[in-house]
């Protein structure tokens, strides 16, 4: 996988996680149990049957580095790799006290991020034959958006806008406040740079007609059933050809995904992959003292 996450992009998340666990006092169990000069060899292992997609190993490396720069991590797998039951993803050597401090924080990141990557990959696998992009949403856990959207990339998905600041998306409440789809698009177009695309969310065919007439760049079909989606896609293609992309959104899951793909949309945005992905089971094991 070519996508990479940089330490400076996630350092605040990492430091927050460390502070949450240490609270200025450190690991008091290990402190009173383990001699300060003791070193160990340990490793992180994947523990679920059925396979998974790895994400979060780079972040775990940043955690270890932040806690103790002398710890050595030897990565045996990379973010984006497929894992099979009992695969070892990395070896870790260094201060026993420091590794114990980092253990749960590292595992929390890897388990959560791999869960997102794995669920995303299931959606991507179904959509791939239809050449449809699976994209995420802003339905992320507060403060964790950077790592969650990175995990989507690890699973083969794509990122929608990161926040309110980097893309125009006119939603239902914007439409209500502006007095209609056409008014909202016209007002936005008069104000934004010409390089920005305009996406609008529509719920019915009256709004669809307005979005087409007002020449929205992307039309999001929100919470439509597959019959409505198919009809809407046909209308958009007849009137706009390929100059307007079509996105499906709302209550999309693995069970209804293929039927949605068959409607001919270009993009499917799925909140489920970030807000409801189950964690994947990993453990850290200590093999020997050094």
C-alpha positions in Angstrom: 0.0 0.0 0.0 1.5 3.4 -1.0 -0.4 5.5 1.5 1.6 6.3 4.6 0.9 8.0 7.9 3.4 10.4 9.3 4.2 10.8 13.0 3.6 14.6 13.0 0.1 13.9 11.7 -0.9 11.8 14.7 1.4 12.9 17.5 -1.4 14.7 19.4 -3.5 11.5 19.3 -0.5 9.4 20.5 0.4 11.7 23.3 -3.2 11.9 24.4 -3.4 8.1 24.5 -0.2 7.9 26.6 -1.4 10.6 29.0 -4.7 8.8 29.4 -2.9 5.7 30.5 -0.1 7.2 32.6 -1.7 10.3 34.0 1.7 11.6 35.1 2.3 8.6 37.4 3.4 5.9 34.8 2.8 2.2 35.1 2.8 1.7 38.8 2.3 -2.1 38.6 5.4 -2.6 36.5 7.4 0.1 38.4 7.1 -1.8 41.6 7.6 -5.2 40.0 10.2 -4.9 37.2 13.9 -3.9 37.7 14.7 -0.8 35.7 17.6 -2.4 33.9 15.7 -5.4 32.7 15.3 -5.9 28.9 12.9 -8.2 27.0 12.1 -9.6 23.6 8.4 -9.5 22.7 6.2 -9.6 19.6 2.6 -8.7 18.5 0.5 -11.5 17.0 -2.8 -11.6 15.1 -5.2 -14.0 16.8 -8.4 -14.3 14.7 -9.4 -17.1 12.3 -10.7 -15.8 9.0 -8.0 -13.3 8.3 -7.8 -9.5 8.5 -6.2 -6.4 7.0 -3.5 -4.8 9.1 -3.6 -1.2 10.0 -2.0 0.8 12.9 1.4 -0.9 13.0 3.1 2.4 12.0 1.2 4.2 14.7 2.2 1.5 17.2 5.8 2.2 16.2 5.3 5.9 16.9 3.9 5.0 20.3 7.0 3.0 21.2 9.3 5.7 20.0 7.4 8.3 22.0 7.7 6.2 25.2 11.3 5.1 24.8 13.4 5.9 21.7 15.8 3.0 22.6 13.1 0.4 21.9 13.7 -1.5 18.6 10.7 -2.6 16.5 11.3 -5.0 13.6 8.2 -4.9 11.4 7.4 -8.2 9.8 4.2 -7.0 8.1 3.1 -3.6 6.7 -0.1 -1.6 7.0 -2.4 -2.8 4.3 -1.1 -6.4 4.4 -3.5 -9.3 4.7 -3.0 -11.4 7.9 -3.8 -15.0 8.6 -4.4 -16.6 12.0 -1.4 -16.5 14.3 0.7 -14.3 12.0 3.4 -12.3 13.8 3.3 -8.7 12.7 6.4 -7.3 14.5 9.2 -8.1 17.0 10.0 -5.6 19.8 13.2 -5.5 21.8 14.2 -3.2 24.7 13.4 -2.0 28.2 10.8 -4.3 29.8 9.3 -1.4 31.7 8.9 0.7 28.5 7.4 -2.2 26.5 4.9 -2.9 29.2 3.9 0.8 29.3 3.3 0.8 25.6 1.6 -2.6 25.3 -2.1 -1.7 25.7 -1.8 1.6 23.8 -0.1 -0.1 20.8 -2.7 -2.9 20.8 -5.6 -0.5 21.1 -4.5 1.4 18.0 -3.8 -1.8 16.0 -7.1 -3.5 17.0 -9.2 -0.5 16.2 -7.5 0.5 13.0 -7.3 -3.1 11.7 -11.0 -3.5 12.4 -11.8 -0.5 10.1 -9.4 -1.7 7.4 -10.8 -5.2 7.5 -14.4 -4.1 7.3 -13.6 -1.6 4.5 -11.9 -4.4 2.5 -15.1 -6.4 2.6 -17.0 -3.6 1.0 -14.2 -2.9 -1.5 -14.2 -6.6 -2.6 -17.9 -6.5 -3.4 -17.8 -3.1 -5.2 -14.6 -3.8 -7.2 -16.2 -5.7 -10.1 -18.5 -2.8 -10.7 -15.5 -0.3 -10.6 -17.2 1.7 -7.8 -15.2 3.5 -5.2 -16.0 2.9 -1.5 -15.5 6.1 0.5 -15.7 7.0 4.1 -17.7 9.8 5.8 -17.2 12.2 8.7 -18.9 9.7 11.0 -15.7 9.1 13.0 -14.9 9.0 16.7 -14.0 12.6 17.9 -10.3 13.2 17.8 -9.5 10.0 15.9 -10.5 11.0 12.3 -6.9 11.0 11.0 -6.2 7.4 12.0 -9.6 6.1 11.1 -9.5 7.6 7.6 -6.0 6.2 7.2 -7.3 2.8 8.2 -9.9 3.1 5.4 -7.1 3.6 2.9 -5.3 0.5 4.3 -8.5 -1.5 3.5 -8.5 -0.3 -0.1 -11.2 2.4 0.3 -11.0 6.1 -0.4 -11.4 9.2 1.7 -14.3 11.6 1.3 -13.6 15.1 2.5 -11.7 15.2 5.7 -13.7 17.9 7.4 -16.0 20.9 6.7 -13.0 22.8 5.4 -11.9 20.9 2.4 -15.0 20.2 0.3 -18.4 21.6 -0.7 -21.2 19.3 0.3 -24.7 20.9 0.4 -26.8 18.8 2.8 -30.4 18.8 3.7 -30.2 21.5 6.4 -28.1 23.7 4.1 -30.9 23.3 1.5 -33.6 24.2 4.1 -31.7 27.2 5.2 -31.0 28.4 1.7 -34.5 28.0 0.4 -34.0 25.1 -2.0 -31.4 23.1 -4.0 -31.2 25.6 -6.8 -30.7 28.6 -4.5 -28.1 26.8 -2.5 -26.1 25.8 -5.6 -26.3 29.3 -7.2 -25.3 31.0 -4.0 -22.3 28.7 -3.4 -21.2 28.9 -7.0 -21.2 32.7 -6.8 -18.8 32.7 -3.9 -16.3 29.8 -4.2 -13.1 29.5 -6.3 -13.7 27.9 -9.7 -11.4 25.0 -8.7 -13.9 23.6 -6.1 -16.5 21.1 -7.1 -20.0 21.3 -5.8 -21.7 18.2 -4.3 -25.3 18.3 -3.3 -27.4 15.8 -1.3 -30.9 15.1 -2.7 -33.7 13.0 -1.3 -36.4 13.1 -4.0 -36.8 13.6 -7.7 -37.9 17.2 -7.4 -34.6 18.0 -5.8 -32.8 15.8 -8.4 -34.3 18.0 -11.2 -33.0 21.1 -9.4 -29.5 19.6 -8.9 -29.3 18.6 -12.6 -30.6 22.0 -13.9 -28.2 23.8 -11.6 -25.3 21.7 -12.8 -24.0 20.2 -9.6 -20.7 18.4 -10.1 -21.7 15.5 -7.8 -25.1 14.4 -6.8 -25.5 12.3 -3.7 -28.6 10.1 -3.6 -29.4 10.0 0.1 -31.4 7.1 1.6 -33.1 6.1 -1.7 -34.0 2.5 -2.4 -32.3 0.7 -5.2 -35.2 1.2 -7.6 -35.2 5.0 -7.0 -31.3 5.0 -7.3 -31.5 3.2 -10.7 -34.0 5.6 -12.0 -32.1 8.6 -10.7 -28.8 7.4 -12.3 -30.6 6.9 -15.6 -32.0 10.5 -15.5 -28.6 11.9 -14.6 -26.8 10.0 -17.4 -29.4 11.1 -20.0 -29.2 14.8 -19.0 -25.6 15.2 -17.9 -23.7 12.2 -19.2 -20.4 11.6 -17.4 -20.0 15.2 -16.4 -21.8 14.6 -13.1 -20.7 11.9 -10.7 -23.3 10.1 -8.7 -22.8 9.0 -5.1 -25.1 6.7 -3.0 -25.3 7.2 0.7 -27.4 6.1 3.7 -28.0 2.8 5.4 -25.6 0.9 3.3 -24.3 -2.4 4.5 -22.7 -5.6 3.2 -26.1 -7.2 2.6 -27.5 -4.5 0.3 -24.2 -3.3 -1.2 -24.2 -5.4 -4.4 -27.7 -4.3 -5.3 -26.7 -0.7 -4.9 -23.6 -1.3 -7.1 -25.9 -2.6 -9.8 -27.7 0.8 -10.0 -24.7 2.4 -11.8 -23.6 4.9 -9.2 -19.9 6.0 -9.3 -19.3 6.3 -5.5 -20.7 4.7 -2.4 -20.1 6.4 0.9 -20.4 4.2 4.0 -20.4 5.5 7.6 -20.5 2.0 8.9 -16.8 1.3 8.1 -15.6 3.9 10.6 -18.4 4.2 13.2 -19.2 0.5 13.7 -16.2 -1.6 12.7 -15.5 -4.3 15.3 -12.0 -4.5 16.8 -9.7 -7.2 15.6 -7.9 -9.4 18.2 -4.1 -9.0 18.6 -1.9 -9.7 21.6 1.6 -8.9 22.7 3.6 -11.8 23.9 6.9 -11.8 25.9 9.3 -14.6 24.7 12.5 -14.1 26.7 14.4 -11.9 29.0 17.6 -10.3 27.7 
